[in-house]
Amino acid sequence: MIRFLQRDNRLTKALFVVIIAAASVSMVVYLIPGLTGQGATSADTYAVIYPHWYSRFLSSGDVVTEQRVQQIARQQIQQRNPQYADNPMIMNFFTQQVDQQLVQQQILLAEAGRLGIGATNEDVATYLHTGPTGAVIFPNGKYIGDEQYAALVNNRLNISVAEFEDNIKRDIVLQRLRALVTAGVSVSDQEIRSTYRKDNIKIKFDYAVLSSDELGKTINPSDSDLEAFFSKNAVRYAKAVPEQRKITYIAFTPEQLPGGVPQPSQQEIQSYYTAHQTEYSAPETATSRHILIKLAPNADAKTDAAAKTKAEDILKQIQSGGNFAELASQKIGDTKIVKSQFGYHIVQVESRQPAHVQPLNEVLPTIQATLTRERTAQAEESYAQTLTAEAIKSGLDKTAAAHKLQVVTTPPVAAGGTIAALPDGSQLISKAFQSKQGDPPQYAPTGEGYAIFQVTGSDPAHAPSFADWKSHVLDDYRSEQLPKLLTQKTQELADKAKSMNDLAKAAKEAGATVKTSDLVGQSGQVPDFGEVGQVAPQLFDLSAGAISGPINTGRTGVVVKLIDKQEPTDAEIQKNFDQTRDRILDQRRNEAFELFASNVMNDYKKSNRIRINAKAQAPDTGE
């Protein structure tokens, strides 16, 4: 593959900024629950997909391996939540997401094959040159070499070059399938103009607010009402007091490691720098100065043209030998014109710094910190394993005494609780609730070191007494009554405001607070209201002066009086025509492909062409 890449020198000239971990082409995935079945019993098989009805009889299905599911799940955890990499519950969550995605991906690949859609090694080569990986694998048009390429892929993704390029090939196929499926998607010019007009109407309004917090305080039942509510909802409160466990542990911080925090040697620093030089490649940079011809974001076409003409006039003066500094002091021109949200910039480049690899002395603190962190993590886990083995043999008390550590027993802790003495006790508590009293000692990270622990007591979930739980019962009673009361009071407010044609007066009588919004569009956020287009899109259909019906935001009840309405001009609509068309088409293509994926998935399920290994589905409890 790489030999092919090196033969095409034209492609290697392109430079791109990249994070190689994001190399896979993105795709809309339509998740469909309930992918279960019988069959597939190989220990490393998660699922088998049969492309044709007869494939089951020929045993010619496409396999999704458990190893690949686990590998991708671990990658996702490391990228998103590395602190939970050892947490079985988090791993199970990610695994359940990944296994469904890979099954769906394999089904779509099988469908692509049936339709004659594929990808060649040449396609992968083109992507590696022209895609986001180009600047890393071919910096300045030069291939980094087989060894460094393999190391780069392995270090970032923990997979081989062959697996990396297979992933790219799969994604190319899926993109081509999507392009075929969505080729017929279209949108009319009228729809584009109508959509832009509707999405860009701006309104300003007065609004009367009824607060659910304040309204809830008016709900004051008697004790007998609360006791009746408590009895009626006995099932709800049967386990209201959650299970709690006492945990006995010894903990250590990095400073308590035997020998202290490990420091990297100069040889280790040099080796790391040599192996990771691609990470320290600094791109070409430039120093520039500029003159700004300000332009309001909502400027009309005439004002925009005038600002551009002014900028072009200044540029001509500079190119004819005019003094940049003098022109800048007059608020006039420069060497190249660039438009931004602020207006037109005349930009002059003063100096350039070519692309280069940062020397070791510049990145030394970063490497030292990275290696110290890695060595410390390794030393911490090794020490935790040693202490755990000793505690299993001799008990926590003797182990703590031998290493001058303190034994701590927590008060009863719930599954979602905290341990005050630890920076992060979440993983310890999680493991404690996956264990039982009497199990041998285990270890868990604490955010600053590790803890070796045992469950030494357990209180099962149970119902509280009414007296102990009265405040919670009152909260629950109010929460149950409040939605109906808020709806009623907001309707009354709307009716009164309309009948009086006076929102302010009606609000005063109802005890509501009147506020005024800014001029906002569909996505505008308004205090005590929320995103206008999501909460009350009907407001954009009102005329100035009109009073709305009741609006329930969940937290508040609102009634609105529209005081201003501005619609986009024909010139604005035309200016944004192409962008609006692309946005609508992209949305419709996503919807079309999701529907296609859903139908294909249902066909495979109905024809029994998905076989899931039942053993692979069993969750890992960490025990």
Buried (B, 14 or more C-beta within 10 A) or exposed (E): BBEEBEEEEEBBEEBBEBEBEEBEBEBEBBEBEEBEBEBBEEEEBBBBBBBBEEBBEEEEBBBBBBEBBBBBBBBBBBEEEEEBEBBBBBBBBBBBBBBBBBBBBBBBBBBBBEEEBEBEEEBBBBBBBBBBBBBBBBBEBEBBEEEBBBBBBBEBBEBEBEBBBEBBBBBBBBBBBBEBBBEEBEBEEEEBBEBBBBBBBBBBBBBBBBBBEEBBEEBEBEEEEBBEBBEEBEEEBEEBBBBBBBBBBBBBBBEBBEEEBBEBEEEBBEEBBEEBBBBBBEEEEEEBBBBBBEBEEEBEEEEBEEBBEBBBEBBEBBEEEBEBEEBBEEEBBBBEBEBEEEBBBBBBEEEEEEEEBBEBEEBEEEBBEBBBEBBBEEBBBEBBEBBBBBBBEEBBEEBBBEBEBEBBEBEBBBBEBEBEEBEBBBBBBBBBBBBEEEEEBBBBBBEBBBBBBBBBBBEEEEBBEBEEBBEEBBEBBBEEBBEEBBEEBBBBBBBBBBEEEBBEEBBEEBBBBBBEBEEBBBEBEBEBBBBBBEBBEEBBEBEEEBBBBBBBBEBBBBBBBBBEBBEBEEEBBEBBBEEBBEBBBEEBBBBBBBEBBBEBBEEBBEEEBBBBBEEBBEEEEBE
